[in-house]
């Protein structure tokens, strides 16, 4: 099973948007480690690690990658799985996000 990092552009309007890996199942915005970062790197890392732990426990292989956004101060970080694992991995991550919504700050399911 190959984990493809191929990306597609998702537009938010006529000129803004972001790159999203085709087989991403989780993501988090990351605006760096500055004192005023609304999406701090350490929070993005911790929450993505939780999603990866769910996948690892289920025996699903994953890779991490990132994509650009139209905001020069922000990237999006992603957890990507093999195409055949997307349905199960998406369900696991979505359920985790639903259960932990009050606690999670940046993590979202795709």
Helices and strands as residue ranges (DSSP letters): E 7-11, E 17-21, E 24-30, H 41-57, E 63-68, E 75-80, G 83-85, H 86-100, E 108-109
